[in-house]
Amino acid sequence: MDTESGAPGGEAAAESVEGPGEAPAAARAIFGDRFESAVRYTELLATAGVQRGLIGPREVPRLWDRHVLNCAVLAELLPTGASLCDVGSGAGLPGIPVALARPDVSVTLLEPLLRRTTFLEEVVRELGLENVTVLRGRAEEMIGKIAVDVVTARAVAPLDRLAGWGMPLLRPHGQMLALKGDTAEQELTENRAGLAKLGAVESSVISVGEGTLETSTRVIQVKAGESPGGVKAATRRAKAARAGRAATGKSTERGRGAGRRRR
């Protein structure tokens, strides 16, 4: 998720802005023994994230409430030991806060832009996040290569496009969680038919973080059936699987040939 507001080096970047401030009490409850790592991540967003144009300077004073904690409470919706792909991860929101809050969840940060994946790799190394992998690419290129229990996204695209990218990456009976704010109900109403064509069997708008955050996070939750992404995605997954088996077979045959030559 890219939270730019004003081009780097422009008038907004030149303004004097506050830092992220002290972490709210809720942060300790949400992150537990990874609280210090969450603090460091927020500092990196406020410094390197702003300098590289991943975070708008005006967002810095509200990083905790509007961004980090707003994303971290998605952890409430995740099954134990789940695999997750954060599509269009940008500065790592919501993927990194979720990974910090839930070390049992395996998180892939999927992002097509090099400057963003470079930042994400640096953050993952500095924080020692062993449950996080950074992958450069577009979601539509990953069908048949990635299969996860949960897909997340924040401020990436309208729901119809987002579902077209994210649903095909799910395993059967997985779920897509899209942070959408005030537009959630309208987007869901307008796109229910399209979601059904993409293999959704249930969809709703839910709130997470109630009782923990001053303002809860509104999420569109889309649950997939047996064929997430619909017929076209299933066909592409099958094609990718056949290509993978063929490549494995050729590699094995080359290895056998080399063995025979050595003998």
C-alpha positions in Angstrom: 0.0 0.0 0.0 1.4 3.3 -1.1 0.5 6.2 1.2 2.1 9.1 -0.7 0.6 12.5 -0.3 2.7 15.1 -2.1 5.7 14.3 -4.3 9.0 13.8 -2.6 11.2 16.9 -2.8 8.2 19.1 -3.4 6.4 21.6 -1.3 4.9 19.0 1.1 8.2 17.3 1.6 9.8 20.6 2.6 7.4 21.3 5.4 8.4 20.7 8.9 6.4 17.8 10.3 6.1 16.1 13.6 7.4 12.7 14.4 5.1 9.6 14.9 5.0 10.3 18.6 4.8 7.9 21.5 3.2 4.6 20.8 -0.4 4.3 22.0 -1.1 1.9 24.9 -3.0 -0.4 22.4 0.3 -1.1 20.6 1.7 -3.0 23.6 -1.4 -5.1 23.8 -1.4 -5.9 20.0 2.3 -6.5 19.4 3.3 -8.1 22.7 7.0 -9.1 22.8 7.4 -7.6 19.3 6.4 -4.1 20.5 9.9 -2.7 20.1 10.0 -4.0 16.6 6.7 -2.2 15.9 8.2 1.0 17.3 11.2 0.6 15.0 9.1 -0.1 12.0 7.0 3.1 12.6 10.3 5.1 12.9 11.4 3.7 9.6 8.2 4.7 8.0 8.6 8.2 9.4 12.1 8.6 8.1 13.2 6.4 5.2 9.6 5.9 4.2 9.0 9.6 3.8 12.5 10.2 2.2 11.7 7.6 -0.5 8.2 8.8 -1.2 6.4 5.8 0.3 4.7 7.8 3.0 3.4 11.3 2.7 5.0 13.7 5.2 1.6 14.8 6.5 0.9 11.2 7.5 3.8 11.0 10.0 1.9 12.3 13.1 -0.9 9.8 12.6 1.2 6.7 11.6 0.3 4.8 14.7 -3.5 5.2 14.7 -4.2 5.5 11.0 -1.7 3.1 9.6 0.2 0.7 11.8 -2.5 -0.2 14.4 -5.3 0.2 11.8 -3.6 -2.7 9.9 -2.4 -4.8 12.8 -5.9 -5.6 14.0 -6.4 -7.7 10.9 -4.6 -10.3 12.9 -7.9 -11.0 14.7 -9.3 -12.6 11.5 -6.4 -14.9 10.7 -6.4 -18.7 11.5 -3.5 -20.1 13.4 -0.5 -20.8 11.2 -2.1 -19.3 8.1 -0.2 -18.2 5.0 -0.9 -14.7 3.8 -0.1 -12.6 0.7 -0.2 -8.8 1.0 -1.0 -7.6 -2.6 0.5 -4.2 -3.6 2.3 -4.0 -0.2 3.9 -0.6 -0.8 5.5 0.4 2.5 4.4 -2.9 4.1 0.9 -2.0 5.1 -0.9 -4.1 6.2 1.6 -7.0 5.8 4.3 -6.0 8.2 2.0 -4.9 11.1 0.2 -8.2 10.7 3.5 -10.2 10.7 4.6 -8.4 13.8 1.3 -9.1 15.6 1.1 -12.7 14.5 4.5 -14.4 14.2 2.8 -17.7 13.5 1.5 -16.4 10.2 3.7 -16.7 7.1 3.5 -13.4 5.2 4.5 -12.6 1.6 4.8 -9.0 0.7 4.0 -8.8 -3.0 5.0 -5.5 -4.7 5.9 -4.7 -8.3 8.1 -1.6 -7.8 11.8 -2.0 -7.1 12.1 1.1 -4.8 9.4 -0.3 -2.6 10.7 -3.9 -2.5 14.1 -2.5 -1.6 12.6 -0.7 1.3 10.7 -3.8 2.4 13.7 -6.0 2.2 15.7 -3.6 4.4 12.9 -3.4 7.0 12.5 -7.2 7.1 16.3 -7.6 7.6 16.5 -4.9 10.3 13.5 -6.2 12.2 14.6 -9.9 11.8 11.2 -10.9 10.6 11.7 -14.6 9.8 8.0 -15.1 9.0 8.1 -12.5 6.1 9.2 -12.9 2.5 9.4 -10.0 0.0 8.5 -10.8 -3.6 8.7 -8.4 -6.5 5.9 -8.9 -9.1 2.3 -8.3 -10.0 -0.5 -10.5 -8.6 -1.8 -11.5 -12.1 1.7 -12.9 -12.8 1.6 -15.1 -9.7 -1.4 -17.3 -10.4 -0.2 -20.9 -10.1 3.0 -19.8 -8.4 1.4 -18.5 -5.1 -1.4 -20.2 -3.2 -2.2 -18.8 0.3 -4.9 -19.0 2.9 -5.4 -15.2 3.1 -4.9 -12.3 0.7 -4.8 -8.7 2.1 -4.8 -5.3 0.5 -5.1 -1.7 1.4 -5.7 1.3 -0.9 -4.6 -0.7 -3.9 -7.6 -0.7 -6.3 -11.4 -0.7 -6.5 -12.9 -3.9 -5.2 -13.6 -5.4 -8.6 -10.1 -5.1 -9.8 -8.6 -6.1 -6.5 -10.7 -9.3 -6.4 -9.6 -10.1 -9.9 -6.0 -9.9 -8.8 -6.3 -11.4 -5.3 -8.9 -14.1 -5.4 -6.9 -16.4 -7.8 -4.0 -16.5 -5.3 -6.2 -18.1 -2.7 -6.3 -21.8 -1.8 -9.8 -23.4 -1.8 -11.9 -21.9 1.0 -9.4 -19.1 1.6 -10.4 -15.5 2.3 -9.6 -12.0 0.9 -9.5 -9.1 3.4 -9.6 -5.6 1.9 -9.3 -2.5 4.1 -11.8 -0.1 2.5 -13.0 2.4 5.1 -16.2 4.4 4.4 -16.6 3.0 0.9 -16.8 -0.6 2.0 -20.6 -1.1 2.0 -21.1 0.6 -1.4 -18.2 -1.2 -3.1 -19.5 -4.6 -1.8 -23.1 -3.9 -2.9 -21.9 -2.9 -6.4 -19.6 -5.9 -6.8 -21.4 -9.0 -5.3 -22.2 -10.5 -8.7 -18.6 -10.1 -9.9 -17.3 -11.6 -6.7 -19.5 -14.7 -7.2 -18.0 -15.2 -10.7 -14.6 -15.1 -9.0 -15.5 -18.0 -6.8 -16.7 -16.1 -3.7 -19.4 -17.9 -1.6 -19.7 -15.3 1.2 -18.9 -11.6 1.6 -19.5 -9.0 4.2 -18.3 -5.8 5.8 -16.9 -6.3 9.3 -15.1 -4.2 11.9 -12.0 -5.2 13.7 -10.2 -3.6 16.6 -13.4 -2.6 18.4 -12.6 -2.1 22.1 -8.9 -1.8 21.2 -8.7 1.1 18.9 -10.5 4.5 19.1 -11.7 3.9 15.5 -12.2 0.3 14.4 -10.9 -0.9 11.0 -13.6 -1.6 8.4 -12.8 -4.6 6.2 -14.5 -6.3 3.3 -14.1 -10.0 4.0 -14.6 -12.3 0.9 -14.6 -16.0 1.5 -13.8 -18.3 -1.5 -15.3 -21.7 -2.3 -13.6 -24.6 -4.1 -12.5 -22.5 -7.1 -11.1 -19.2 -5.9 -10.7 -16.8 -8.9 -13.2 -18.6 -11.0 -12.8 -20.8 -14.1 -10.1 -18.8 -15.8 -7.9 -18.8 -12.7 -8.4 -22.5 -12.3 -7.3 -23.0 -15.9 -4.2 -20.9 -15.4 -3.3 -22.7 -12.2 -3.6 -26.1 -14.0 -1.5 -24.8 -16.9 1.2 -23.5 -14.4 1.2 -26.8 -12.6 1.7 -28.8 -15.8 4.5 -26.4 -16.8 6.1 -26.9 -13.4 5.9 -30.7 -13.7 7.4 -30.6 -17.2 10.3 -28.5 -16.1 10.9 -30.8 -13.1 10.9 -33.8 -15.5 13.4 -32.2 -17.8 15.7 -31.3 -15.0 15.5 -34.9 -13.6 16.3 -36.3 -17.1 19.3 -34.0 -17.5 20.6 -35.1 -14.1 20.2 -38.8 -15.1 22.1 -38.1 -18.4 24.9 -36.4 -16.6 25.1 -39.4 -14.3 25.4 -41.8 -17.2 28.1 -39.8 -18.8 30.2 -39.8 -15.6 29.9 -43.6 -15.4 
